[in-house]
Amino acid sequence: MTITNNEKNLIIDSLLKRFKDYELITYDYIMGFITAFINEEETYDGMELRIGEYPPDTNAYLFISFKIQSLIYNKLCSLATDDADVLLELVSDKMRIVNMVARKFNFTDEQRKEDYLIDALTSFDGEESIDTYITRYVIARIKGVPYESKKDQEARTESKVVIPETKKDKKNKKKKNRELKPDKVIVPEVIEEVSEPEVIQPKKEEVKEESAYEVCLKRCSLAKGSKEKDEFVQTFLNFGTYDLIDYSKNKEYGMYMLLRFGFINETYYSLPEIVLITNLDMRTILGFEKYTVEVMRTHLNAKVDYYYKLITQK
């Protein structure tokens, strides 16, 4: 598993910014993680790296970045059971996720919201994105149903109940086969003039072009983005601006949209990560970003103008 020096620096810079409020997450600590992944070691700081989960066609930079982030959160959540300062930082950092879920379900009990978050943090195992884990955990608690991990859900969906065939079934099956089998097969002799066989041209298989979604999913696989849902993404999604943009005719722009706004792996990718996944240059991605901002600004202005007309006409 190899990554470039530039990718190493991107991972370190991104994670140092994300965990800037935690003293134990230092440059050396993150570099130790990266080195362990490159050397394909089994563990680092007592945590299993599970290199075997790395699919061959996945971008190594994205995989390492996501795994380190999840493992660091796993480390912090483990410390939070005994360290009140770490727990306080985590609660402060992740309460926005609980508030977002609570608004959706009209849940207003502040004390229970905090309790649910603390329970989620102290039980986090690093198997998936911590934001996704908290969201699913809190939804389950609000609904009053047992929390089921994503792995358990997938296993339950894929499992099939196989009913074994009894001896009686086998006996009846053999009897039925004997009844259907004719006593004697007579093949009539047919003499036909041998004609030149018709030459059938093989049909050319049409190669279906992969969609933007298929390409993104293939290149990302298990590697999730390191970016959180920022105000730009939140506003864009809340106002439904994506409905105004037809990106079906521009595959590259479609990939940007899917990765930027959380439609791949239930997570959000930073602009440098989008550059790596799409194999485009940063100038192109920034052009997509600028165009999207302009569309959103026009959309918001139209909404504000419409509302202004309504109140001034009264």
Disulfide bonds with the S-S distance in Angstrom:
none
